[in-house]
Amino acid sequence: MRFHVSMIVACSCFYSLALAAPDGKELYQQNCAVCHGDRAQGKTGPRLAGDASKWRKQLFERAVLQGVDDEGKALKAPMPHWSKSSLKEDHGKPPTKEEVDAIQAYLKTLH
């Protein structure tokens, strides 16, 4: 009986974690698409599909969270979009690393 109860608890914990995982596509559409395009092909911001999606995790996080590209150069305003140079009036709230990872995972699905 203990085994069954333990398995039910374990399964429900994994299920809860799966439900709580950030949605990379939704995050991208809400925060990135206006400049980088609906499918990350580039717009006023550069193309991300096939480029930034291939960056190492740490480089992508640095670009999104700190506004520094893969060569160590500062990205042009309004990146990152929650900085003081942002076009958004409230400057937004910085994403968590998990959300950044979800966005990059979504970008990897685009060609």
N, C-alpha and C positions, 0 to 999 in steps of 0.2 A: 504494500500500500504506500509506503514512504516513497518508493521509486516512482510510482505513478504521480504522486503529488509533486515530487521534485521535477519530473519531466513536464508537467503542466505549467509549473512556475517558470521553468527555464524557457519553454516555448513561448509563453506569453511575454517574457522579457525580450526575447529576440524579435517577436512580432512588434512590440512597442518601439524598439529601436528602429526597425525597418520603417515604421510609420513616421518616425520623427526625422528621418533622413531628409536633408534639404533637397529641393527640386531644382537642379541646375538649369533646366530650360526655363522654368518660371522666373528664377532669379536673373538669368540673362535677359529675358524679355523685359523685365521690370527695370533693370539697372544699366544695361549695356546696349540693347538693340537700337535705341534712339540715335546713337553715334556710330555704332559698328554694323548696323543693319540687322534685319530679322534673322538672317542665316549667317551672320558674321562675315559677310563678303566685303565689308567695308562700306563706309558712307562718308560722313565727315571725319570719322575716326578710321584708323587703318583696318585692313582685313585681319581677322583673328583665326578664321577657319584655315586649318592647314599650316598655320604659323605659330601663334601663341599657344595653340592647343598642344604643340609638341615640346614646348619649353619644359624643363625640369620643374617639378612642383614648387621648389623654393623660388625659382625665378618668376614663375607666374604669380605666386603669392606676393612677392616683392613689387611686381608691377601693379597689381590691383590694390594692395594695401598701402604701398609707399609711393607709388607713381614713378618707379625707376625701371627702365627697360632691361632687356637681356644683355646689353652692353654697358650697363651702369649709368646711362644717361637719363636725365629727368624727362619724364613724359610731358607733353604739352598739356596745358590746361584744356579742358577741365578734369584731367585725370590726376588723382583719383576723384571721382565725381562727388564725393562727400567732403572734399577739402574746401578751403575757403575760396578757391578759384572755381568751384563748381558752378554749373549753370542752374543747379537746383537751389531753390530759395532756402530750404532748410538744411542744405548741404548733406542731407541723408545721414544714415547711420552706417558706420563701417561694417562690412560683413565679417562673420566669423571665418576662421580658417576652413572649417567644414563647408561653409557656403562657397568659399573661393574654390575649394577642391571640387565641389559639385558643378560649379560653372565651367571649370576646366574639363571635367568629365563630359559635360554636355558638348563643349566645343570639339572634343575628340570624335563626336558622332557626326560632325558636319564635314563636308568636303569642299 
